[in-house]
Amino acid sequence: MKQTLTDNELAVFSGQLSMILHSGISVLEGILILKDDAESEDRREILNSVYEALEETGELAPALQSSGVFPEYFVRMTELGEKSGTMEEVMDSLSEYFSRQHTVLRSIRDTLTYPLILFGMLSAVLIVLITQVMPVFEEVFEQLGIEVRGITGTVFRLGNLLRNGAAAILFIVIAALLFCIFSLRTEKGKRLLLTFLKKLPFIKNIFRLLSCARFASALSISLHSGLDIDESFSIAAGLTDQEDFLACLKQAEALISEGTDLGEALRSTGVFTGLNARMFSIGFRTGSPETALSRISADCQTEADNRIQSAVNALEPALTAILSILAGAVLISVMLPLLSVMTNIG
């Protein structure tokens, strides 16, 4: 059995289940239909596991969790759908969410592949320049009896160091490059990439936007289903794993328990800021918080997608500029002293 389902497989599964539920077929019968129509043995085995667990418990969320191939967010949202009686709406939301995530990650993979290849090629050129070309200049300086110091001397020493371990360095660079390209083309690699990106300070805002989108979507579904504010908030807050955002949610939850209204609690703790805070405040006062939350979720997701794409698009010229500057600096550090010597000889 597969370890995890891909984002695309999750999007297809939730989309199919949403259509089945919309037609009035029960969840159990729907899973049986999906199992009978499964195109691969792996998929059939997964659905059979879900079907057997669903027969025993009568609840889909525990059945999905027992299969071990559905992510925690998918299971929790399914649990929300069962508690609130909005399973069809939840499955439709999950289909859209994982379809968008699949598209974004595929876009990142496709966009990063060329810059990574370019980075590898330019790195190889720089290594050849330092290990093969620089020794020629070093011999010229030695024949002229010139003692090289400063930046030029540092470059020469670096060249000697790299030349002594050139084979090992080249192997490491090629292996790292192939690993990055391969990882970006696997589901596990994509998730490792996301885990790494979450630790970068300038990327945290993007993941905060994604957490805000998740929270707003779950809270909208919960409130729309008729659950009270406390329970809705508790369920929605449990769907985020971004530490900074989770801390804000805990502060908001404390204010709500003290009697502060939901809109004020979310605004004062920074869960919603700027236009989103005003939008929710208006929606809360006019009795349509679900509509405002759905809009906030969509806006946050769109902004996060745009920021991710902008960051990825900026990577290629940045890598090209950095490596070009390094190559130019190496050449200039050698050419200037050499020109000075040639001038004196002349």
C-alpha positions as CSV (number, residue, x, y, z in Angstrom):
1,M,0.0,0.0,0.0
2,K,1.2,3.5,-0.8
3,Q,2.6,5.7,2.1
4,T,0.6,8.8,1.2
5,L,-1.7,10.0,-1.4
6,T,-0.6,12.8,-3.7
7,D,-2.3,16.2,-3.7
8,N,-3.8,15.3,-7.1
9,E,-5.2,12.0,-5.9
10,L,-6.7,13.7,-2.8
11,A,-8.3,16.3,-5.1
12,V,-9.8,13.6,-7.3
13,F,-11.0,11.5,-4.4
14,S,-12.7,14.4,-2.6
15,G,-14.2,15.7,-5.8
16,Q,-15.7,12.3,-6.7
17,L,-17.1,11.8,-3.2
18,S,-18.6,15.3,-3.3
19,M,-20.5,14.4,-6.6
20,I,-21.6,11.1,-5.1
21,L,-23.0,12.8,-2.0
22,H,-24.7,15.4,-4.1
23,S,-26.6,12.6,-5.9
24,G,-28.0,11.4,-2.6
25,I,-25.9,8.3,-2.3
26,S,-24.6,7.4,1.2
27,V,-20.9,7.7,2.1
28,L,-20.6,3.9,2.5
29,E,-22.1,3.1,-0.9
30,G,-20.1,5.9,-2.4
31,I,-16.8,4.4,-1.1
32,L,-17.9,1.0,-2.5
33,I,-18.6,2.6,-5.9
34,L,-15.2,4.3,-5.9
35,K,-13.5,1.0,-4.9
36,D,-15.2,-0.9,-7.8
37,D,-14.1,1.8,-10.3
38,A,-10.5,2.1,-9.0
39,E,-8.0,2.0,-11.8
40,S,-5.0,0.6,-9.8
41,E,-4.5,-2.1,-7.3
42,D,-3.0,0.4,-4.8
43,R,-6.1,2.6,-5.0
44,R,-8.4,-0.4,-4.7
45,E,-6.6,-1.6,-1.6
46,I,-6.8,1.8,0.0
47,L,-10.5,2.2,-0.7
48,N,-11.1,-1.3,0.6
49,S,-9.4,-0.5,3.8
50,V,-11.5,2.6,4.2
51,Y,-14.7,0.7,3.3
52,E,-14.1,-2.0,5.9
53,A,-13.3,0.5,8.6
54,L,-16.4,2.6,7.7
55,E,-18.6,-0.5,8.0
56,E,-17.3,-1.0,11.5
57,T,-17.4,2.5,12.9
58,G,-20.0,4.2,10.6
59,E,-17.7,7.3,10.6
60,L,-15.6,8.4,7.6
61,A,-12.9,10.4,9.4
62,P,-11.7,7.5,11.6
63,A,-11.8,5.2,8.5
64,L,-9.6,7.6,6.5
65,Q,-7.2,8.0,9.4
66,S,-6.9,4.2,9.9
67,S,-5.8,3.8,6.3
68,G,-2.7,5.9,7.0
69,V,-2.6,7.5,3.6
70,F,-4.7,10.7,4.2
71,P,-3.1,13.8,5.6
72,E,-4.2,15.1,9.0
73,Y,-5.8,18.2,7.5
74,F,-8.0,16.0,5.2
75,V,-9.1,13.8,8.1
76,R,-9.9,16.8,10.4
77,M,-11.9,18.5,7.7
78,T,-13.8,15.3,7.1
79,E,-14.5,15.1,10.8
80,L,-15.8,18.7,10.6
81,G,-18.1,17.7,7.7
82,E,-19.5,14.8,9.7
83,K,-20.1,16.8,12.9
84,S,-21.7,19.7,11.0
85,G,-23.7,17.7,8.5
86,T,-21.9,19.5,5.6
87,M,-19.9,16.6,4.2
88,E,-20.7,17.5,0.5
89,E,-19.6,21.0,1.0
90,V,-16.4,20.0,2.9
91,M,-15.5,17.5,0.2
92,D,-16.0,20.1,-2.5
93,S,-13.8,22.5,-0.5
94,L,-11.1,19.9,0.0
95,S,-11.1,19.1,-3.7
96,E,-10.6,22.7,-4.6
97,Y,-7.9,23.1,-1.9
98,F,-5.8,20.1,-2.9
99,S,-6.2,20.8,-6.6
100,R,-4.9,24.4,-6.0
101,Q,-2.0,23.0,-3.9
102,H,-1.2,20.5,-6.7
103,T,-1.1,23.2,-9.3
104,V,1.1,25.5,-7.1
105,L,3.6,22.8,-6.3
106,R,3.8,21.7,-9.9
107,S,4.3,25.3,-11.0
108,I,7.1,25.6,-8.4
109,R,8.7,22.4,-9.6
110,D,8.6,23.4,-13.3
111,T,9.8,26.9,-12.5
112,L,12.7,25.8,-10.3
113,T,14.0,23.0,-12.6
114,Y,15.6,25.4,-15.1
115,P,17.2,27.7,-12.5
116,L,18.6,24.7,-10.7
117,I,20.1,23.4,-14.0
118,L,21.4,26.9,-14.7
119,F,22.9,27.1,-11.2
120,G,24.7,23.8,-11.7
121,M,26.1,24.9,-15.1
122,L,27.3,28.3,-13.9
123,S,28.8,26.7,-10.7
124,A,30.7,24.2,-12.9
125,V,32.0,27.1,-15.1
126,L,33.1,28.9,-11.9
127,I,34.8,25.8,-10.6
128,V,36.6,25.3,-13.9
129,L,37.6,28.9,-13.9
130,I,39.2,28.7,-10.5
131,T,40.8,25.3,-10.8
132,Q,42.0,25.4,-14.4
133,V,42.3,29.0,-15.6
134,M,43.6,30.6,-12.4
135,P,46.7,28.3,-12.1
136,V,47.8,29.7,-15.5
137,F,47.7,33.3,-14.1
138,E,49.4,32.1,-10.9
139,E,52.3,30.7,-12.9
140,V,52.6,33.9,-14.8
141,F,52.9,35.9,-11.5
142,E,55.5,33.4,-10.2
143,Q,57.6,33.7,-13.4
144,L,57.5,37.5,-13.1
145,G,58.6,37.2,-9.4
146,I,55.5,38.9,-8.1
147,E,54.2,38.1,-4.7
148,V,50.4,38.0,-4.9
149,R,48.4,39.2,-1.8
150,G,44.9,40.4,-1.0
151,I,41.9,39.2,-2.9
152,T,44.0,37.8,-5.8
153,G,46.1,35.7,-3.3
154,T,42.9,34.4,-1.7
155,V,41.5,33.4,-5.0
156,F,44.7,31.5,-5.8
157,R,44.6,29.7,-2.5
158,L,40.9,28.8,-3.0
159,G,41.8,27.5,-6.5
160,N,44.5,25.2,-5.0
161,L,42.1,24.0,-2.4
162,L,39.4,23.3,-4.9
163,R,41.8,21.7,-7.3
164,N,43.0,19.2,-4.7
165,G,39.5,18.1,-4.0
166,A,38.0,18.9,-7.4
167,A,36.6,15.4,-8.0
168,A,34.9,15.2,-4.6
169,I,33.4,18.7,-5.0
170,L,32.2,18.1,-8.5
171,F,30.5,14.9,-7.3
172,I,28.8,16.7,-4.4
173,V,27.6,19.5,-6.6
174,I,26.2,17.1,-9.2
175,A,24.6,14.8,-6.6
176,A,23.0,17.8,-4.8
177,L,21.7,19.1,-8.1
178,L,20.2,15.8,-9.2
179,F,18.7,15.3,-5.7
180,C,17.0,18.7,-5.8
181,I,15.6,18.0,-9.3
182,F,14.4,14.5,-8.4
183,S,12.9,15.7,-5.1
184,L,10.9,18.4,-6.8
185,R,9.3,15.7,-9.0
186,T,8.2,13.5,-6.1
187,E,5.4,14.0,-3.6
188,K,7.8,13.4,-0.6
189,G,10.2,15.9,-2.1
190,K,7.5,18.5,-2.4
191,R,6.6,18.1,1.2
192,L,10.2,18.3,2.3
193,L,10.5,21.5,0.3
194,L,7.5,23.0,2.1
195,T,8.9,21.9,5.5
196,F,12.2,23.6,4.7
197,L,10.5,26.8,3.4
198,K,8.5,27.1,6.5
199,K,11.7,27.7,8.4
200,L,12.8,30.6,6.3
201,P,11.9,34.0,7.8
202,F,10.7,35.7,4.6
203,I,8.5,32.7,3.7
204,K,6.7,32.6,7.1
205,N,4.2,35.3,5.9
206,I,3.1,33.0,3.0
207,F,2.4,30.1,5.3
208,R,0.6,32.4,7.7
209,L,-1.7,33.4,4.8
210,L,-2.3,29.7,4.0
211,S,-3.1,29.0,7.7
212,C,-5.5,32.0,7.7
213,A,-7.2,30.6,4.6
214,R,-7.6,27.2,6.2
215,F,-8.9,28.7,9.4
216,A,-11.4,31.0,7.7
217,S,-12.7,28.2,5.4
218,A,-13.2,25.8,8.3
219,L,-14.8,28.5,10.5
220,S,-17.2,29.4,7.7
221,I,-18.3,25.8,7.2
222,S,-18.8,25.3,11.0
223,L,-20.8,28.5,11.5
224,H,-22.9,27.8,8.3
225,S,-23.8,24.3,9.7
226,G,-25.2,25.8,12.9
227,L,-22.5,25.0,15.3
228,D,-22.0,27.5,18.1
229,I,-19.1,30.0,18.1
230,D,-17.0,28.2,20.7
231,E,-17.2,24.8,19.0
232,S,-16.7,26.2,15.6
233,F,-13.7,28.2,16.7
234,S,-12.2,25.1,18.4
235,I,-12.6,22.9,15.3
236,A,-11.2,25.6,12.9
237,A,-8.2,26.4,15.2
238,G,-7.2,22.7,15.3
239,L,-6.6,22.8,11.5
240,T,-3.5,25.0,11.6
241,D,0.1,24.0,12.4
242,Q,1.8,27.4,11.9
243,E,3.1,28.4,15.3
244,D,2.8,32.2,15.1
245,F,-0.8,32.0,13.8
246,L,-1.7,29.3,16.3
247,A,-0.5,31.6,19.1
248,C,-2.8,34.3,17.9
249,L,-5.7,31.9,17.8
250,K,-5.1,30.8,21.4
251,Q,-5.2,34.5,22.5
252,A,-8.4,35.0,20.5
253,E,-9.9,31.9,22.1
254,A,-9.1,33.2,25.6
255,L,-10.8,36.5,24.8
256,I,-13.9,34.7,23.4
257,S,-14.1,32.7,26.6
258,E,-14.0,36.0,28.6
259,G,-17.0,37.3,26.7
260,T,-15.4,39.2,23.8
261,D,-17.3,38.9,20.6
262,L,-15.8,36.9,17.8
263,G,-15.1,39.8,15.4
264,E,-13.3,41.9,18.1
265,A,-11.3,38.9,19.3
266,L,-10.0,38.0,15.9
267,R,-9.1,41.6,15.1
268,S,-7.4,42.5,18.4
269,T,-5.2,39.4,18.3
270,G,-4.1,39.9,14.7
271,V,-5.8,36.7,13.4
272,F,-7.4,38.9,10.8
273,T,-5.8,42.2,9.9
274,G,-6.4,45.1,7.5
275,L,-9.1,44.7,5.0
276,N,-9.9,41.1,6.1
277,A,-10.5,42.3,9.7
278,R,-12.9,45.0,8.4
279,M,-14.6,42.6,6.1
280,F,-15.2,40.1,8.9
281,S,-16.4,42.8,11.3
282,I,-19.0,43.9,8.8
283,G,-20.1,40.4,8.0
284,F,-20.3,39.5,11.7
285,R,-22.4,42.6,12.5
286,T,-24.8,42.1,9.5
287,G,-25.3,38.4,10.4
288,S,-23.4,36.9,7.4
289,P,-20.0,35.9,8.9
290,E,-19.9,32.8,6.7
291,T,-19.9,34.8,3.5
292,A,-17.2,37.1,4.8
293,L,-15.1,34.1,6.0
294,S,-15.4,32.4,2.6
295,R,-14.2,35.6,0.9
296,I,-11.3,36.0,3.3
297,S,-10.3,32.4,2.8
298,A,-10.3,32.8,-1.0
299,D,-8.4,36.2,-0.8
300,C,-5.7,34.7,1.5
301,Q,-5.2,31.7,-0.7
302,T,-4.9,33.8,-3.8
303,E,-2.4,36.2,-2.2
304,A,-0.3,33.3,-0.9
305,D,-0.3,31.7,-4.4
306,N,0.8,35.0,-6.0
307,R,3.6,35.5,-3.4
308,I,4.9,32.0,-4.0
309,Q,4.9,32.5,-7.7
310,S,6.6,35.9,-7.4
311,A,9.3,34.4,-5.2
312,V,10.0,31.5,-7.5
313,N,10.1,33.8,-10.6
314,A,12.6,36.0,-8.9
315,L,15.0,33.1,-8.2
316,E,16.3,32.6,-11.7
317,P,17.6,36.2,-12.3
318,A,18.9,36.3,-8.7
319,L,21.0,33.1,-9.2
320,T,22.2,34.3,-12.6
321,A,23.2,37.7,-11.2
322,I,25.0,36.2,-8.1
323,L,27.1,33.7,-10.1
324,S,27.9,36.2,-12.8
325,I,29.1,38.7,-10.2
326,L,31.3,36.0,-8.6
327,A,32.8,35.0,-11.9
328,G,33.4,38.6,-12.8
329,A,35.0,39.3,-9.4
330,V,37.4,36.3,-9.9
331,L,38.5,37.6,-13.3
332,I,38.9,41.2,-12.2
333,S,40.9,40.2,-9.1
334,V,43.5,38.6,-11.4
335,M,43.4,40.8,-14.4
336,L,44.0,44.1,-12.6
337,P,47.3,43.0,-11.0
338,L,48.3,41.5,-14.3
339,L,47.5,44.7,-16.2
340,S,49.5,46.7,-13.7
341,V,52.5,44.4,-14.2
342,M,52.2,44.6,-18.0
343,T,52.0,48.4,-17.7
344,N,55.2,48.6,-15.6
345,I,57.0,46.2,-18.0
346,G,56.0,48.4,-20.9
